[in-house]
Amino acid sequence: MESTQKQIGYIHVYTGTGKGKTTAALGLAIRAVGAGKQVFIAQFVKGMPYSEIVAIKKYLPGITLLQYGLDCFIVNEPTNKDIEAAQKGLLEVSEIIASNLYDVVILDEVCIVLYYKLFSVDEVINMLKSKPESVEIVLTGRYAPNELIEMADLVTEMKEIKHYYNQGVEARKGIEY
């Protein structure tokens, strides 16, 4: 399976209303680290100490993860501080992608940021157009805009069929966060 060809990095979009978008991206990150690749994860919107952060810091030194969210604002309207945090994240991620130091870059929940217009689709598309050829990029979140779907090389839609949350089960540590 090992190839001597120069590897091309593709653009993935994981979207939809179903559970598993971040989980799929994290699975790809683990696979990449297992293959000796360097991974950068930017979590937009999220600012809480989720269990995946604990695991990454403790067990996966090949993954760098930074959060560009203050809290999970999606139950309220985003504040100016939420907008500033997201825009700071986009600037930093643009520089990280351009640096070519990472083989895989994951923009977790970036589609939610776009849905709430914390920064523009055009800004993300311009960043993606200028990525080094070998960098693999994964964008996650509900409501992926059509422009990203059209640009992506791989698009997966997670569709909720049934979820115990609808029966009043709250998010559980180690399963949902």
Secondary structure, 3 states (H helix, E strand, C coil): CCCCCCCCCCEEEEECCCCCHHHHHHHHHHHHHHCCCCEEEEEECCCCCCHHHHHHHHHCCCEEEEEECCCCHHHCCCCHHHHHHHHHHHHHHHHHHHHCCCCEEEEECHHHHHHCCCCCHHHHHHHHHCCCCCCEEEEECCCCCHHHHHHCCEEEECCCCCCHHHHCCCCCCCCCC
